[in-house]
Amino acid sequence: MKQVNDYHQTTKHQPRRYARSPGYMDWDNQPNPFRFWKGTPQVDLPFHGADPEGTHSDLYRRGRRSSAEMSLTTISRFLELALGISAWKSFGDSTWALRMNPSSGNLHPTECHLLLPPVVDGRARVVHYNAYHHALSERATIGAELWQATRSHFSNAGFAVALTSIFWREAWKYGERALRYTQHDVGHALAALRIAANLFGWRVTYLCDMSDRDIGRLLGFDRVKWHADEEEHADLMVWVHDATSHDIPRRFPDSLVQSYTDLMFVGQPERLSPQTTRWDLIYDTARYLDRPSTQMKPVPMATTSFREEPSVAKSATSIIRERRSAQQFDRQGYIHRDVLLSILDKTLPRCDAAPFDVALAPPRLDLVLFVHRVRELPPGLYYYSRVKAQLADVQSNMDTTFLWEPVGSGVPLYLLKDGDFQEHAADISCFQDIAGDSAVSFGMVAQFKRTLEAAPWEYKSLFWESGMIGQVLYLEAEAHDVRGTGIGCYFDDPFHALLGLRGNAYQSLYHFTIGKPIDDPRLTTLPSYHHLNRLWPSLSSR
Ligand SMILES: Cc1cc2nc3c(=O)[nH]c(=O)nc-3n(C[C@H](O)[C@H](O)[C@H](O)COP(=O)(O)O)c2cc1C
C-alpha cells in the first residue's frame, strides 16, 4: 500500500511542480507505437466480410445479437473494431496513425496477445496482434490436445485475449506519471474489446483470479529477450465467449499454465527506440502492482434498465470507427440535458450490459461534472453517483456546504454548487482550454484508500475502470454528434481541494471533456489501411 500510495502522491501534477518528466521531446528516440516481432510467421487477417450490423444501443445491450461463429473473418473484424487503425492523419511532413482505441499522447503502450482457436489450418496458436499490418505474429503452436483441454476447462468454444503494457512508450514523453497513463489505456482497450464483442453476440469475461506472472507464462514472456526498458508487463487476460455461456472460470488452472510454458515459442521483438531512459520509480512501483493468484468473490452489480434516450441515427460501427479526440471546442456549442443524461446513463455499471459486465471488480468510481453549456441544466458543479453504496461516504468526505440537490427523480445526478466553473475546469486541467470551452467536463473520483488497503495491485484496476468510463464517454459523444477528449493532465490536489476532499479516501484518477468540436482544417485524413500493399496488389506490383 505504502509504495503504491507514494507513487500516486509523487506523480501528482501541481500548478508549480509537474510530475518528473524529460521536459522535452527526444524525437530521435521516440518509441515505435507498433510492436513488430522478428522470426515469427505472420497470419494476415482478412478485410473481407462486412461490419456487423447494429444500432447505437447494440454497443451496450447484451443478448440482442445472435452469436457469430468464431472464424478468422469474425475475429479479424473484432480485433479491427477494437484495436485496429481507424485513420491516418497528416500535417506538413508528419503522418501518424490513429486507432479505434485512444491513447494518451497517441503513444499506444497497450499490446494485445491471443490464444487463438484453430481457425487457420486447424491449429490453435499463441499470437500477437499487429495493428499496423492487421496481422497476427505466430509465437507458438498450441497442440490439439492442449487446446481441447483449454476449451473443456472453459466449457465453451471461446478464446483468450491478453493486454500488456510497455511503460517506456509513455515514459518517453511523460516520465514518472506514465505508469498511470498506461493503465488508463488498458481500460480504454478493454472497453473497446468488450463493446466490439457485443456486436458479434460475444461476451468478454475478465479472468480476475489469474496472476500477472501466469499471464506472462501463457504468452511465453519468460522466454523473450526484451530490449532494455521495452519489456511488456502483463495486465489482464479475458475469455471471449458466446454471450449465452455463464459461470466462466476466472483463471487457468496451474496444470494448464504449465503445459503452455512447455510450448516452443519463437520470435524476438524489434527495438522500439535506439535508446531508452529508465524511470526507476515506475519499475519499482510496478513490482507492488503484480497481481497474485486470487479467489475473488463475484462482483455485485445492478441490472438497472436503460433510460429512454434521444434517437441516434449512426450505426454502432460508424460510431466506433469515427471516434476521435477533439482538440478544440466551439464555445457556442451546447448539448441538451437529455443528451447528457443519456450519456451518463451508459457509464452506469450493469451486470447485463457492456462494457462493465466484464466484471473487473466492484465499481468504485463516480463522476464530478463541470456543467458549462447544457440546455435546461444550469451551469455548476455536479456529482453523478455510479456507485450507490459509496454515496453516503463520499458525501461525508466532501465540502459540507455542497447542496446535493437531486436533478430529477431516478437520476443519480446532484447539483453541488451552481455557478460558472469554466475557468476552474481549464485551470485544473493543466490550463487546457478544452476543459472550459466544452459543454461539460468531468473528473473521475475513485474510492482510493480502502481499495489499496485491501489489495495494492488494484491500483491498476482503478485506472482500468476510469479508462472504461472514458471509452464510453468517447463513444457516447460521437453518437450524439459531439466529441470527447480524455484528459490525463490535471492538477490532482487543487481538484480535491475544490471538492473539499482531504486525505486519500477518494482521489481523482482521470478527467474528460465533451463538446462541439472545431476541426483543424490543416490536417489531411487518409483511410485506415491504405498503406497495406496486400490490399492493393495491382498498385504495389507497378
Ligand atoms: C488516458 C488519456 C489521456 C489523455 N490526455 C489528454 C490530455 O490531457 N490533453 C489532450 O488534449 N488530449 C489527451 N488525450 C487524447 C489523446 O491525445 C488522443 O487519444 C490521441 O492523440 C489519439 O487521438 P484519437 O483519440 O483521436 O485517436 C488523452 C487520451 C487518453 C486515452
The ligand as an SDF file (V2000), in Angstrom:
LIG
                    3D

 31 33  0  0  0  0  0  0  0  0999 V2000
   -5.5880    8.4150  -20.8960 C   0  0  0  0  0  0  0  0  0  0  0  0
   -5.6350    9.5450  -21.8920 C   0  0  0  0  0  0  0  0  0  0  0  0
   -5.2290   10.8080  -21.5110 C   0  0  0  0  0  0  0  0  0  0  0  0
   -5.2940   11.8660  -22.4260 C   0  0  0  0  0  0  0  0  0  0  0  0
   -4.9360   13.1240  -22.0160 N   0  0  0  0  0  0  0  0  0  0  0  0
   -5.0690   14.1610  -22.8640 C   0  0  0  0  0  0  0  0  0  0  0  0
   -4.8240   15.4990  -22.4130 C   0  0  0  0  0  0  0  0  0  0  0  0
   -4.5060   15.7360  -21.2350 O   0  0  0  0  0  0  0  0  0  0  0  0
   -4.9920   16.5050  -23.3220 N   0  0  0  0  0  0  0  0  0  0  0  0
   -5.3770   16.2640  -24.6250 C   0  0  0  0  0  0  0  0  0  0  0  0
   -5.5080   17.2110  -25.4030 O   0  0  0  0  0  0  0  0  0  0  0  0
   -5.6160   15.0010  -25.0610 N   0  0  0  0  0  0  0  0  0  0  0  0
   -5.4900   13.9490  -24.2280 C   0  0  0  0  0  0  0  0  0  0  0  0
   -5.7910   12.6810  -24.6390 N   0  0  0  0  0  0  0  0  0  0  0  0
   -6.2010   12.4260  -26.0320 C   0  0  0  0  0  0  0  0  0  0  0  0
   -5.0710   11.7690  -26.8350 C   0  0  0  0  0  0  0  0  0  0  0  0
   -4.0930   12.7210  -27.1380 O   0  0  0  0  0  0  0  0  0  0  0  0
   -5.6350   11.1050  -28.0850 C   0  0  0  0  0  0  0  0  0  0  0  0
   -6.3930    9.9880  -27.6840 O   0  0  0  0  0  0  0  0  0  0  0  0
   -4.5620   10.6330  -29.0370 C   0  0  0  0  0  0  0  0  0  0  0  0
   -3.8690   11.7130  -29.5930 O   0  0  0  0  0  0  0  0  0  0  0  0
   -5.1250    9.7870  -30.1540 C   0  0  0  0  0  0  0  0  0  0  0  0
   -6.1040   10.5100  -30.8700 O   0  0  0  0  0  0  0  0  0  0  0  0
   -7.5740    9.9360  -31.0430 P   0  0  0  0  0  0  0  0  0  0  0  0
   -8.1910    9.8630  -29.6790 O   0  0  0  0  0  0  0  0  0  0  0  0
   -8.2560   10.9350  -31.9290 O   0  0  0  0  0  0  0  0  0  0  0  0
   -7.4780    8.5540  -31.6380 O   0  0  0  0  0  0  0  0  0  0  0  0
   -5.7490   11.6290  -23.7480 C   0  0  0  0  0  0  0  0  0  0  0  0
   -6.1660   10.3570  -24.1100 C   0  0  0  0  0  0  0  0  0  0  0  0
   -6.1260    9.3210  -23.2030 C   0  0  0  0  0  0  0  0  0  0  0  0
   -6.6070    7.9620  -23.6130 C   0  0  0  0  0  0  0  0  0  0  0  0
  1  2  1  0
  2  3  1  0
  2 30  2  0
  3  4  2  0
  4  5  1  0
  4 28  1  0
  5  6  2  0
  6  7  1  0
  6 13  1  0
  7  8  2  0
  7  9  1  0
  9 10  1  0
 10 11  2  0
 10 12  1  0
 12 13  2  0
 13 14  1  0
 14 15  1  0
 14 28  1  0
 15 16  1  0
 16 17  1  0
 16 18  1  0
 18 19  1  0
 18 20  1  0
 20 21  1  0
 20 22  1  0
 22 23  1  0
 23 24  1  0
 24 25  2  0
 24 26  1  0
 24 27  1  0
 28 29  2  0
 29 30  1  0
 30 31  1  0
M  END
$$$$
